[in-house]
Amino acid sequence: MYALLAPGGDRADAAIASGRADDVAAGKDLFAAHCASCHGPNAEGTSQPGTASGPSLIGVGAAAVDFQVSSGRMPLANPGPQAPRKRAPEWVNPDTVRQLAAYVQSLGGGPTKPSLESVDPAKGDPAKGGELFRANCIQCHNFVGSGGGLTYGKYAPPLNPATPTQIYEAMATGPQAMPVFNDTTITPEQKRDMIAYIVSVREQPDPGGSGLGRIGPVTEGLVAWIAGISLLVLAAIWITAKKRQVNHD
């Protein structure tokens, strides 16, 4: 009602506040239906032996929710060392993700979802982003973001399926085995530069044909060497068989 009666700018602010309140209320219902069984009725987390358990979500922020749910990692299908990216369930859509994120954000703050401008690769510097990526990310994600194995059954996922928003959110929240790169460690502008680099790499053509997942010159050279040796061995076998056939005749 106040949103209708309030004058000018107050009316706009009231409408925004009302919309957020509606999202929080809807998000609370979604949380109760899809998340509370693991994370607890109040998102305080659970750790009962023999039952599904999950960490507290108080203070993780809307960015963590948007990343985990929009990428299909949550709700978790099966317990394991790491939540894999998968197709999201039918109830997940931009509206429900926004509502769920608003509810979790209301519980204790935390990193918020970045603006579209913050993740626009066209406004970033891929050259600077490449330097930052090589300094902070290649140890796990490889030079071109193709991912790789870690310890204890965990892994760094490939970055190709991730949206610019999800890449930013991953840096801000540190999901799974990934460290948190807060705005003091890597500034928002630097995060955007890194996004620009990752997007530029995935858009590069493969002039030699198959890129072999761009897994690096050493591995690609090994594949070429094995293929070449295999052809030579097959040729030698064919020539030997041919000679035996001629001698027999």
N, C-alpha and C positions, 0 to 999 in steps of 0.2 A: 504494500500500500504506500509506504513512504517513497518508493521509487517512482510512483505516479504523481505524488503531491510535491515532492522536493523541487526547488527551482534550479534551472540551468545546470551548471557543472555538478551540483550536489546530486541531481537526478541521475546523471551518467554514472557517478561514483556509486550511488545506491544500487543502480541496475547491475553494475559489475559485481558488487558485493553480494547481491541477491543471487546472481548466476553462480558465483563461487560457492555460496551456501548450498544451492541446489546440487552442485557437483559433489560436494562433500557428503551430503545426505545420500545421494545415489551411490557414491563410492563406498559408503559404509555398508549398504545393502549388498553390493557386489563382493566386498571383502568377506562378509559373513557367509556368502554362498560359495565362494571359490577359494578363499585363502585362509580362513580362520582355523580350519582343521589342522594345518601345520604351524601357522604363525600365532595361534591363540586368538581368542575372541576380541582382544583389545590390542592386537599386534605386538604383544609383549614377548612373543616367542614361546616355544615349547621344547622340552627335551626329555620326554618320558620314554624310558627304555621299551622297545618293542612296538612303538607307535611312530607314525609319521611325525617328524619334528622339523622346526624351522627357526631361524634366528629372529630376534626382535627387529621390527621394522621402524621403531620409533627413532626418528632422526635421520633415516636414510634418504629422505627427500623424494620429491616427485620425479627427479631425473632417473633415479634408480628404478622406480616402478615402471616408468615409460620404457626404459631400456629392456628390462627383464621381460615384461609382458608383451611389448610390441614385437620383440624378436622371437617369441614363443618359448623362451627358456623357462618362464613361469606361466601358469602353474607347472610344477615339476611332474613329469610323467612317471619316472622311476628314480628311486634314490641311487646316487652314484657319486663318484669323485667330483663330477662337474656337470652342470646343467647344459645340455647341448642346444643349439639353435634348432628349432623345428617349426612346423606349421602351427600357427596359433589356433586355439579352439574357436568354435563358431561364435561364442559370445563376445570374443575380443574384436573390437573395432575402435576407430579413433575416439569416439564418444566415451565408450566404457573405459578405455585406457586413461583418458583425461580425468574421468570421474574417480577412478581408483587412485590415480596419482594425487588428486586434490585431497582425498581423504587421508592418505598416508602423510602428505605434506602438513595437514592440519594437526597431526599428532605430535610433531616435534621439530618441524622445520627440516632443513637439509638442502642439498643442491636442487635447484629448480630446473625445469626443462628449458634449454637454451632457445633464444629467439631464432627466427629464420635467418636474420641478418648475421647472427653469430656463427652460423654453420654454412653460409653461402660460399662454396669453393671459388666462385668467380671473384670474390673480394679478398681472397687469401693469396699469399705468395708461395707457390709450390717449391721454389728454390730454397727459401728459408725453411719451409716445412720439411723438405727432404733432409736438411741438416739436423733438425730436431728429431725427426723420425730415426735417423741413423744413430743418433746419440742415445735415444731412450727406448726404442721399440724393436730394433732388428734382432736383439738377443733372443726374443721369443717369437716375433711375428715374421721374421725373415726380411730381406731387403725390400721386397715388393708386397709385403703383407699377406703372403700365402700361408702363414701359420706354421706351427710345428709342435712336436711333442715336448712335454715337461715331465716332471717326476710324479710318482704316486698316482698314475692314471690320468693326470690332468694334461691339458694341452692349450696352446694359444690358437684360437680359431682363425680361419682366413678372414680377411677384412673385406673381401669383394662383395659379399651379400649385405654388408652393413650400410645403412643410410648415413649421410653426414650427421644427422641428429644423433643417431646411435653411437657413432664414433666419438662425438663430443661427450655424450653421457657416460660412455665407458671410461674416458679419461677422467671425468669429474667424480665418478663414484667407485671405480676400481672393482668391477665384478669378478667373481671367481678368484683366480690366482693373480689377477692383474693389480698392480699397485695403484693408489690414488694419486693423480696429478692435479692437485688443487690449483687455484688461480695464482698462488704465490710461486709454486714450482714451475708451472707452465701457464702463462697468461691466456686470457680468452683470445687475444689476437694471435698468439702462437698456436693455440689449438686450431684456429681457423686456417692458419698456414699449413698445418699438418694435414688437415682435411683436404685442402687444395692439392697437396702432394699425393695423397692416397688416391684421390679421384683422377688425377692426371696419369698416374701409373696404370690404373685399370683401363684407361681410354687409349693407351698406347697400342699401336698395331704390332703384330708379330710378323716382320718381313720374311722370316725363314719358314713360315708355315705354322706348325704347332708350337706353342710356347712352352709346352711341357709344364704348365703351371708356373712358369718363371721361377723355378726352384733353385736357380743359381748356376753359374758357369761350370763349377766342378761336377755337380751332379749331371748337368746336361751333357758335359763332355764324356762322362762315364757311360751314359746311355748311348751316345754315338759310338763310343769305343766298343761296347758290348755288341751293338747292332752290326758294326763293321766286322768284328771278329766272327760273329755268327755266320755272316754271309760268306766269309772266306772258308770257314769250316765246311759249310754246306757245299761250296764250290769244289773243295778238295775231295769230299766224299763222292760227289757226282763224277769228277774226273777219274778217280780211282775205280769206281764201279764201271765206268765206260771202258777203261783199259782192260779190266778183267774180262769184260764181255767180248772185246776184240780178240784177246789172247785165246779165249775159250773157243771162239769161232775158227 
